Amino acid sequence: MSRNMKTLNVYIFFALLLFLGNWAYAQTIPLNTPVLEEYMRRQQLLGRLNENASFAIRPLHPAYAFDRQNGLDLDSTFTDLNTSQVHQVFGKDKNDYLFVMPVTLRTQFNSDYAFGLNNGAMIPNRGFQHLVSAGVFLKEGKLSIQFQPEILHAQNKDYLGFPIEHQATILYYYEYMNRIDMPERFGTGPYTRILPGQSSIRFNPGDFSFGVSTENLWWGPSRRNSLILSNNAQGFLHFTANTLRPVETGIGHIEGQMIAGLLNSSGFLPPHPGYHIQGNPVLMPKRENGDRYLSGIILSYHPKWVPGLFLGYSATNHLYMEDMDRLGDYVPFFNGQKGLNNVRNPIRDKRQQFSSGFFRWISTEGHFEFYGEYGTNGNSRRFSDFIVTPERNRGFTLGFSNLMPLKKQGQFLQISAEMTQTGQTIRESIRNLDTWYIHNHVRHGYTHNGQVLGVGYGPAANVNWVEIGWVKDFSRIALHFERIVYNNDFYYFRYEASKDWRNKYVDLVPSLVADWRFGNLLVHGNFQYVNTLNYMWFLENQPDQYFVPGLDRKNFVATVGISYIFK
């Protein structure tokens, strides 16, 4: 089948899914909006928002999930639709309206080298980059349109990336770079893009929604790192069928989403693409057409017998559009190919698959939440194999957050922590390059436009994060500390013989975070000091010197977000 015919088939599939849906509306809070999501999560722990919402499928539809007319005004202090000169309510029964979405400006500055995650369309960048979004939300009858484009401009200054001095090391490094589309730098000059951003067209019956969207997605209960889908990359075009609110059944509340999306390549090369070792190039060119298809499903269940407990499952299937030739390639329900890993399976081996199970437990009396997610890099393993070695190809996240009342009314001490590990612990997995987000056949890896869709620090990252802060309503002043181990699989793949800790690439990152509300203006600031040990695993021993430290570097990162909600 030709490339054009397969592309046409995908679009026809999207159109059929839309045709099968009914008409309704849904307004979301985009993942990248400053302050609001953290505020909503705290309000739920305080018992002020619907306890049946899992926060595992985002963006949220707060007008439905929390029974509000305006999902951007949860405490009814931002807007007054009866007197507003901006928002319009119309229709025979005054059930239709036009909302002006918040105007949001996010700015990030990196002093020496690229750093950051979960910043949507922003790219790895040194210097300043700015992202502006604005738009409107129209609901008429059962149709809704959310149009919220984004404009991105990055200075994209040159910086020292992967060092070229060690020939053997760069050869090992390209074993990973040849299996993922994750460039250090997006071109050689300023980078500007106009993107559809957090836009969607939706049609819904009752509590369900069917539509096409380019919004960022987040799957799983975690706050910092999601194994399967996060807002680390820009949003991708996708069909979505999802619940708008927790759907009540005889056994509890259920939430879910099914997606079918299109992923694109970045068009940029990894560092030193022209390098040769003994006349052999380190770069193995990827397919010229890097367009890929991603399908996935997530379900979250809140048992009615266990207050505050949420249990869930998610799975994705990812492959080149040129390789799609069966129903299981289009719909995530029919992609199972269970079997032994060491037995070749041409159908399974052309797919990159992830699956995870997760939980979240909240106590509104104790203002506490505890959550976790366990995932596997490939959902084709037999259950018996999983029972014998559950740690094979695994990744996991565990975290908690607790709000402890202070003496002054409405003020709390917030203590939170989260641990994520996607680095492997089985030597065979490391030697076989069974690393999260890279793939032997889908050699653009689990990425969109050159950035990973899951944990933002990239393949095989291990992350520990803690927070202590003061919060009140929308406001927060907190200290964060984060330890990041980059691509731990590569460290053992390359340095197994020496096991020299001076080669382990680690960031120690203290941060000062502040959220504040000034009337209808929400302000977020995050100021980070990145203390990097052994930058890019680089070490140059000196014959006449007993101890030589690795390449240690420093970086200052400032992120500021401002969002204005119209009255």
C-alpha positions in Angstrom: 0.0 0.0 0.0 1.4 3.4 -0.9 2.3 6.1 1.7 -0.5 8.4 0.4 -3.1 5.7 0.6 -2.1 4.8 4.2 -2.3 8.5 5.2 -5.7 8.7 3.6 -6.9 5.7 5.5 -5.9 7.2 8.8 -7.8 10.4 8.1 -10.8 8.4 7.0 -10.6 6.4 10.2 -10.6 9.7 12.2 -13.6 11.0 10.2 -15.6 7.8 10.8 -15.0 8.0 14.5 -16.3 11.6 14.5 -19.3 10.6 12.5 -20.2 7.9 15.0 -20.2 10.5 17.9 -23.1 12.7 19.0 -23.2 16.4 19.8 -22.3 18.1 23.0 -19.7 20.5 24.5 -16.7 20.5 26.8 -14.3 23.2 28.0 -10.9 22.2 29.3 -8.2 23.8 31.4 -5.0 23.5 29.3 -2.2 21.7 31.0 0.2 24.6 30.6 -2.0 27.2 32.3 -0.1 28.6 35.3 -1.4 28.0 38.9 -4.8 26.5 38.1 -4.1 22.8 38.1 -2.1 22.9 41.3 -4.9 24.9 42.9 -7.6 22.4 41.8 -5.6 19.4 43.1 -5.2 21.1 46.5 -8.9 22.0 46.6 -9.9 18.4 46.1 -7.7 17.3 49.0 -9.4 19.9 51.1 -12.8 18.5 50.2 -13.9 21.5 48.2 -14.1 19.8 44.8 -15.7 16.5 43.6 -13.9 13.6 45.3 -14.8 11.3 42.5 -12.4 12.9 40.0 -9.2 10.9 39.7 -6.9 13.6 38.1 -5.4 10.7 36.1 -6.9 11.9 32.7 -6.0 15.4 31.8 -6.8 18.1 30.6 -9.7 18.2 32.9 -13.2 19.4 32.0 -13.9 21.2 35.2 -17.4 22.6 34.2 -18.5 18.9 34.2 -16.2 17.3 36.7 -16.9 20.0 39.3 -20.3 21.2 38.3 -19.5 24.7 37.3 -20.9 26.9 34.5 -17.4 28.4 33.8 -14.7 25.8 34.3 -12.1 28.6 34.6 -13.8 30.1 37.6 -14.1 27.4 40.2 -14.7 29.7 43.1 -17.0 32.2 41.2 -14.7 35.2 41.9 -13.1 35.7 38.4 -16.1 36.3 36.1 -19.7 37.5 36.2 -21.5 36.3 33.0 -24.4 38.7 33.7 -22.3 41.8 33.6 -19.3 40.7 31.5 -18.3 42.9 28.5 -16.1 40.1 27.1 -18.0 36.8 27.6 -21.3 36.4 25.8 -24.3 34.2 26.7 -26.9 33.7 24.0 -29.5 31.3 22.6 -33.2 30.7 23.3 -32.6 29.3 26.8 -29.3 31.2 27.5 -27.5 27.9 27.3 -25.0 28.9 24.6 -22.0 31.1 25.2 -18.8 32.5 23.9 -15.9 32.6 26.4 -12.7 34.4 25.9 -9.9 32.0 27.0 -7.2 33.2 29.3 -4.2 35.0 27.7 -1.1 33.3 28.8 2.6 34.2 28.5 5.3 31.8 29.6 8.9 32.7 29.5 12.0 30.6 30.2 15.6 31.5 30.5 18.6 29.0 30.5 21.9 30.6 31.2 24.3 27.9 29.9 22.6 24.8 28.5 19.2 23.3 27.9 17.2 22.2 30.9 13.5 21.7 31.7 10.5 19.4 31.3 6.7 19.5 31.0 6.7 22.8 29.2 4.6 21.9 26.1 5.8 23.3 22.8 8.9 24.9 24.3 12.2 23.3 23.0 15.6 22.4 24.5 17.1 25.9 24.5 19.8 28.2 25.8 18.8 31.8 26.3 15.2 33.1 26.4 12.2 31.5 24.9 8.6 32.8 25.0 5.3 31.1 24.4 2.0 33.1 24.1 -1.4 31.6 23.9 -4.9 33.1 23.6 -8.2 32.1 22.1 -12.0 31.6 22.5 -14.3 28.8 23.5 -17.7 28.6 21.7 -20.5 26.4 22.7 -23.7 26.3 20.6 -26.2 23.5 21.0 -24.1 20.4 21.4 -21.2 21.6 19.4 -18.1 23.2 21.1 -15.0 24.7 19.5 -12.0 25.7 21.6 -9.5 27.7 19.5 -6.4 28.5 21.5 -3.3 28.7 19.2 0.3 29.2 20.5 3.2 31.3 19.3 6.7 30.1 20.3 9.9 32.0 19.9 13.2 30.7 21.2 16.7 32.3 21.0 18.1 28.8 20.5 21.7 29.8 21.3 24.6 27.4 20.7 25.8 25.6 23.8 28.2 22.8 24.7 26.4 19.5 24.2 27.6 15.9 24.0 31.5 16.1 23.9 33.2 14.6 20.9 36.6 13.9 22.5 36.0 10.2 23.4 35.5 8.2 20.2 34.4 5.0 21.9 31.8 6.9 24.0 30.2 8.6 21.0 29.9 5.2 19.3 28.0 3.8 22.3 25.9 7.0 22.5 24.7 6.6 19.0 23.3 3.2 19.8 20.7 5.3 21.6 20.5 8.3 19.2 19.9 6.0 16.2 16.8 4.7 18.0 15.2 8.0 19.0 14.5 11.4 17.6 15.8 13.6 20.4 18.1 16.4 19.1 20.1 18.5 21.5 19.3 21.6 19.5 16.6 22.6 17.0 18.6 24.1 14.3 21.4 26.7 14.4 19.5 29.9 14.8 16.3 31.5 16.4 13.3 29.1 16.4 9.8 30.5 15.8 6.6 28.5 15.3 2.8 29.2 15.2 1.0 26.1 16.5 -2.7 25.1 16.9 -1.9 24.8 20.6 -4.7 23.8 23.0 -7.5 23.6 20.4 -10.3 21.2 19.8 -13.7 20.5 18.1 -16.0 18.3 20.2 -19.4 16.6 20.0 -20.8 14.9 23.0 -23.8 12.9 24.3 -24.3 13.4 28.0 -21.2 12.6 30.0 -19.1 11.6 27.0 -17.1 13.5 24.4 -16.0 12.7 20.8 -13.7 15.1 19.0 -10.5 16.1 17.3 -7.9 18.0 19.4 -4.3 19.2 19.5 -4.3 19.7 23.2 -1.5 18.3 25.5 -2.5 15.1 27.3 -1.5 13.7 30.7 -2.2 10.1 31.7 -1.6 8.8 35.2 -1.9 10.2 38.8 1.6 11.7 39.2 2.4 15.4 39.5 5.9 15.6 38.1 6.6 12.6 35.8 4.1 10.5 33.8 5.3 7.2 32.3 3.0 7.1 29.3 1.8 10.6 28.3 2.8 14.1 29.6 2.9 17.7 28.4 6.7 17.5 27.8 6.2 17.8 24.0 3.9 20.0 22.0 0.4 18.6 21.6 -0.3 16.3 18.7 -3.3 16.0 16.4 -5.5 13.3 17.8 -9.1 11.9 17.8 -10.4 11.5 21.4 -13.3 9.7 22.9 -13.5 10.4 26.6 -15.6 10.9 29.6 -16.3 14.5 30.7 -16.9 13.7 34.4 -16.7 10.5 36.5 -19.6 8.4 35.3 -21.6 6.8 38.1 -22.4 3.1 37.9 -23.7 0.5 40.3 -20.1 -0.4 41.3 -18.6 3.1 41.4 -17.4 5.9 39.2 -15.5 5.3 35.9 -13.4 7.7 33.8 -11.8 6.8 30.5 -10.3 8.0 27.2 -9.3 6.5 23.9 -7.1 8.3 21.5 -5.8 7.9 17.9 -3.1 10.4 17.0 -0.4 11.4 14.5 3.2 12.0 15.6 5.8 13.9 13.6 9.6 13.9 13.4 11.6 17.0 14.4 13.6 17.2 11.2 16.8 17.8 13.1 19.8 15.5 13.7 21.6 14.4 16.9 24.9 16.0 17.8 28.0 15.4 15.6 26.0 13.5 12.8 29.0 13.6 10.4 31.4 11.9 12.8 33.2 8.7 11.6 35.2 6.1 13.5 37.6 4.1 11.4 35.8 5.3 8.3 32.4 4.2 9.5 29.7 6.8 10.2 28.1 6.8 13.7 24.8 8.0 12.4 22.3 5.6 10.9 19.8 7.7 9.0 16.2 7.2 10.0 13.3 6.9 7.6 12.7 10.0 5.5 9.1 9.8 6.4 9.0 9.9 10.2 5.2 10.2 10.5 3.8 7.8 13.1 0.5 6.7 14.5 -0.3 6.5 18.2 -3.3 4.8 19.6 -4.1 4.4 23.3 -6.6 3.8 26.0 -6.8 4.7 29.7 -9.4 3.7 32.3 -9.8 4.8 35.9 -12.2 3.2 38.4 -13.3 4.6 41.8 -14.9 1.7 43.8 -18.0 2.9 45.7 -17.0 0.7 48.6 -13.6 2.3 49.2 -13.8 6.1 49.5 -10.9 8.0 48.0 -9.3 5.1 46.1 -8.8 5.1 42.3 -7.4 2.2 40.3 -6.5 2.5 36.6 -4.9 1.0 33.5 -3.4 2.6 30.4 -1.8 1.3 27.2 -0.4 2.7 24.0 0.5 1.3 20.6 3.0 3.3 18.4 4.2 2.5 14.9 5.1 4.0 11.5 2.1 4.9 9.4 3.8 3.1 6.5 3.7 -0.2 8.5 0.0 -0.1 9.3 -1.9 -3.0 7.7 -4.3 -4.5 10.2 -7.1 -3.5 12.5 -4.9 -3.8 15.6 -2.7 -1.1 14.2 -5.6 1.4 14.3 -7.5 0.5 17.5 -5.7 -0.2 20.8 -8.1 -3.1 21.8 -6.7 -5.5 19.1 -3.0 -5.1 19.4 -2.1 -8.0 21.7 0.8 -10.2 20.5 1.8 -12.1 23.6 4.8 -14.3 23.5 8.5 -14.8 24.4 10.7 -11.8 24.0 13.5 -13.9 22.4 11.2 -15.3 19.7 11.0 -13.0 16.6 7.5 -11.7 15.9 7.4 -9.4 12.8 4.1 -7.8 13.8 4.9 -7.2 17.4 8.5 -6.0 16.6 7.2 -3.2 14.4 5.3 -1.7 17.3 6.4 0.2 20.3 4.1 -0.5 23.1 3.7 0.7 26.7 1.2 -0.2 29.4 0.8 0.7 33.0 -1.3 0.2 36.1 -1.8 3.0 38.6 -3.5 3.9 41.8 -4.3 7.1 43.7 -5.7 7.3 47.2 -7.0 10.6 48.7 -8.2 11.5 52.2 -10.1 14.7 52.4 -10.1 14.5 56.2 -6.3 14.2 56.3 -5.8 16.4 53.3 -3.5 13.7 52.0 -2.9 11.8 48.7 -0.7 8.8 47.9 -0.3 7.6 44.3 1.8 5.2 42.2 2.2 3.9 38.7 3.9 0.8 37.4 4.6 0.4 33.7 6.2 -1.9 31.3 8.1 -1.1 28.1 6.1 -3.4 25.9 2.7 -4.9 26.7 3.3 -8.2 24.9 4.7 -10.1 27.8 2.9 -13.2 29.0 1.5 -13.1 32.5 3.7 -16.0 33.6 6.8 -14.2 32.5 5.7 -11.1 34.4 5.2 -13.1 37.6 8.8 -14.6 37.3 10.6 -11.2 36.6 8.2 -8.3 37.2 11.2 -5.9 37.2 12.1 -6.6 33.6 11.6 -3.5 31.4 9.7 -1.8 34.2 9.3 1.8 35.1 7.5 3.2 38.1 6.5 6.3 40.0 5.5 6.7 43.7 4.5 10.0 45.3 2.5 11.7 48.0 1.3 15.1 49.0 0.0 16.3 52.4 -1.6 19.6 53.5 -1.1 20.4 57.2 -3.2 23.2 58.6 -1.4 26.2 60.1 -2.7 28.5 62.8 -4.0 31.1 60.4 -7.3 30.2 58.8 -7.0 28.8 55.3 -3.2 28.4 55.3 -1.4 25.1 55.0 2.1 23.6 55.0 2.4 21.4 51.9 4.9 18.6 51.9 5.2 16.5 48.8 7.6 14.0 47.2 7.8 11.9 44.1 10.2 9.2 42.9 10.4 8.0 39.2 12.6 5.3 37.8 12.7 4.1 34.2 16.4 3.0 34.3 16.6 -0.8 34.1 18.1 -3.1 36.8 18.5 -6.3 34.7 21.8 -6.5 32.8 20.2 -8.3 29.9 17.7 -5.5 29.4 20.5 -2.9 29.3 22.6 -4.9 26.9 19.6 -5.5 24.6 18.8 -1.8 24.6 15.3 -2.4 26.1 15.4 1.2 27.3 12.3 3.2 27.8 11.3 5.4 24.8 13.8 4.1 22.3 13.0 1.3 19.8 14.8 -0.9 17.3 12.2 -0.6 14.6 10.4 2.7 15.3 13.7 4.5 15.3 12.1 7.9 15.9 11.3 6.6 19.4 8.4 7.6 21.6 8.6 11.3 20.6 6.7 14.0 18.9 8.6 16.9 17.2 11.8 15.7 18.8 10.7 15.5 22.5 9.7 12.5 24.6 6.0 12.1 25.3 6.5 10.5 28.7 9.1 11.4 31.4 10.6 14.7 30.2 14.2 13.9 31.2 14.4 11.3 28.5 15.2 7.6 28.3 16.1 5.7 31.4 15.9 8.7 33.7 15.7 8.2 37.5 14.2 11.2 39.4 13.7 12.1 43.0 11.8 15.3 43.9 10.6 16.8 47.2 8.6 19.9 48.0 8.0 21.9 51.2 5.9 25.1 51.0 3.2 27.4 52.3 -0.1 27.5 50.5 -3.3 29.5 50.7 -6.0 29.4 48.1 -4.3 30.1 44.8 -1.0 31.2 46.4 2.1 29.0 47.1 5.7 29.7 48.1 7.7 26.5 48.1 11.2 25.1 48.1 11.8 22.1 45.7 14.8 19.8 45.5 15.3 17.4 42.6 17.9 14.8 41.8 18.0 13.6 38.2 20.1 10.7 36.9 20.1 10.9 33.1 20.0 7.7 31.0 21.2 5.3 33.6 21.0 2.5 31.1 23.6 4.3 28.9 25.9 4.7 31.9 26.0 0.9 32.5 25.9 0.1 28.8 29.1 2.2 28.3 30.9 2.0 31.6 30.0 -1.4 32.9 33.7 -2.4 33.0 34.9 0.6 35.0 31.8 1.4 37.1 33.4 4.8 37.6 30.9 7.0 39.4 32.6 10.1 37.9 30.9 9.2 34.6 27.4 9.2 36.0 25.4 12.2 34.6 23.5 13.7 37.6 21.7 17.0 38.2 21.1 18.4 41.7 18.5 21.1 41.4 17.2 23.3 44.3 14.3 25.6 43.2 12.2 28.4 44.6 8.6 28.3 43.4 5.9 30.9 43.8 2.3 31.1 42.7 0.2 34.1 43.3 -3.1 35.7 42.4 -3.5 39.4 41.7 -7.2 39.9 41.0 -7.8 38.1 37.6 -4.1 37.7 37.0 -2.3 34.4 37.9 1.4 34.5 38.2 3.8 31.6 38.5 7.6 31.7 39.0 10.2 28.9 39.2 13.8 29.8 39.8 16.3 26.9 39.6 20.0 26.4 40.2 21.1 23.4 38.2 24.3 21.8 39.7 25.4 19.3 37.1 27.9 16.5 38.0 29.7 14.8 35.2 27.9 16.7 32.4 27.1 14.3 29.5 29.1 11.5 31.2 32.3 13.3 30.2 35.6 12.4 32.0 39.2 13.1 30.9 41.7 11.3 33.1 45.2 12.8 33.5 48.2 10.4 33.7 50.1 12.5 36.2 47.1 13.4 38.4 45.6 10.9 40.9 42.0 12.2 41.0 40.3 14.1 38.2 36.7 15.1 38.7 34.1 14.7 35.9 32.9 17.7 33.9 30.9 19.6 36.5 28.8 22.6 35.3 26.3 25.1 36.6 23.1 26.5 35.0 20.6 29.1 36.1 17.0 28.6 35.0 14.1 31.0 35.4 10.6 30.2 34.3 7.8 32.8 34.6 4.1 32.2 33.6 1.4 34.9 33.6 -2.2 34.1 32.8 -5.1 36.7 32.7 -8.6 35.4 33.1 -11.1 37.9 31.6 -13.9 39.1 33.8 
